[in-house]
Amino acid sequence: MTTLDSDTITRISQQIMRDPALREEASRDVNGVFRRVSGIELPEPMTAIPHGDKYLIVPTASLNAEGMMDELDDSMLDLVSAGGSSCSSVA
């Protein structure tokens, strides 16, 4: 069984960066991509938000009504930083 650890997050993030179709799917359904590619159910709903020519993968709960990021609390920072810098954005 695949576990949610930094190596898994990095591996899936690299797959997303290499595959344009997977990247497009992740821009609409991050949780679905993780579920389909690895069998992992992410512990929180996640959203890909555009950031230049990349996407930031952030907890949906961290977005305000306009779809912008609010300040992240420590638990949210731990969640989004689990894979280090390689998983914080998807090109």
N, C-alpha and C positions, 0 to 999 in steps of 0.2 A: 504494500500500500504506500502510495506517495504521501509524504508529510509536508506541511507548510513550513519550510525553513528557508534560510537565505539562499542556499544553492538552488532550490527548486524555483524560487521567485526569479532569481537571476537567469536560470535556464529558460523559463517561460518568457521572460521579458526579452531575451535575445531572440527567441523564435518569433515573437511579435515584431521585433525590429527588422528581421530579415524577410518576412513574408507580408507583402502589401495587402493581401486579402485578409490575413489574420489581424493585421494592424487596423484595417477598416472595421472589422468585426469588433475589435477591442474598443474602438472609439465609441461604439454603441452599447456594448455589453461586456464589460471587463470580467464580471463574475462568470458569465457564460463561457468566455474563452478559457479561463482558468479551469472551470468544471470540465469542459470538453477535452482540453489538451492534457490535463493531469489527473482528472477525477477529484480534484480538491474543491471543496465548497469553502469559499472565503468566509471568514467570520463576520464580515460587515459588507453591506452593499458598497461597491466601489464605482467611481466615475472617472472617465478619461476626459480631462479638460484641455483644450488647445493651449499651447504655450510656444509661441513662435512656430517653428516647423515640426514641433514634437507635441506629445501629449503628456501631461502629468497624471499619474494614477493616484487618486486621493479618495478617502472615505466620503461617500455621498453626504453623510451627516455633517461634514465640514463645510458644505456649500450653503450659502445663504439663498434667499428667494430669487436673486438675480443670477444664480449659478456661479457666483464668485466665491473664492475661499474666505472663510472666516479664519480667525486665529485658531490654530490647532492646540488642543490641550496635550498633556504628556502622553496619555494613552493613545491618542491618535498619532502623535509623532512616532511612538514606538511601532505602531502598525505600519505606517508608510515607510519607515526607515529600515524595516526588517531585512530588505535585500541590498541595502547600501545604495550608492549612487547609480549603479547599473540598472536598478529597477524603478527608479524614481521618475523616469520619463521614458516614453516610447517614441522613437523617431518615425 
